[in-house]
Amino acid sequence: MKIRIIGAGRAGRSFELALREVGVDVDLLPGRSPHPALASGAHGVDAVLLAVPDRHIAAVARCIRPEVDCALLHCSGSLGLDVLEPHMRRGSVHPLATLPDAVVGSLRLRGGTFFAVSGDQKATDLALVLGGRPIVVDATDRARYHAAACVASNHLVALLGQVQRMAADAGLPLEAFLPLARGALDDVTMLGPALALTGPASRGDGPTIEAHREAIDPSELSAYDAGVELARRLAAGRGESTAPRAASSRAAASPAPATTHAVSRS
């Protein structure tokens, strides 16, 4: 498989290095438009991966002449395939991983991560060649999927920013709380969120929660209250069967065969 990547940012360079490491013939073009090489970007390759900002994908796709033997892919988490018109072979491959730089990004792309794929088979092929686990996300579920991904990553980082501020108010460093956060994530992996939940909201300890609210800076109250409400909601659902959820979590934590899983809503 020969791949051409358009876009030399963190995502593009991460994919380039990862694909080279697994023996794929790959080259990289800047994503600037107009660029003299863009028009023929689909010539002589099996797939073109657009690793440019979401707002530029449609414009770059229109600059590339369609080739019948080439699939045009993007790695956006939120966009569907309509942005790749007028190309007939269209697909998307979005890694559920953060790519802070090319080296770390390459390791994560090759680390058995999940990839949300749709459209042309080349999207799934690309995920599999990296050793990833493809999951098919329908266009109607794309925004829900990407919202969940943002909560899992961006919102989690923002929440740890709140931990840093609150810890600083008590004269403590963020580093003291990071093992606690890692342990909680490990527990979720092993048990699922409901069984991993601990703390005053999970046990209905109202006085402790009120003591927290009186002690913390008023600017932190809205986020704290939102977290308490989420914890209470999770605790209230513990009456449901948790065995399938725990089994699913263990399966996700263990190595999976190279197959594609369809995700759909009932």
ABEGO torsion letter per residue (X at the ends): XBBBBBEABAAAAAAAAAAAAAGBBBBBBBABOBBAAAAAAABGBABBBBBBBAAAAAAAAAABBBBAABBBBBABAABBAAAAOABABBBBBBBBBBBABAAAAAAAAAAGBBBBBBEBAAAAAAAAAAGBBBBBBBAAAAAAAAAAAAAAAAAAAAAAAAAAAAAAAAGBBAAAAAAAAAAAAAAAAAAEAAAABBEAAAAGBAAAAAAAAAABBAAAAAAAAAAAAAAAAAAAAAABBAAAAAAAAAAAABBBBBBBBBBBBX
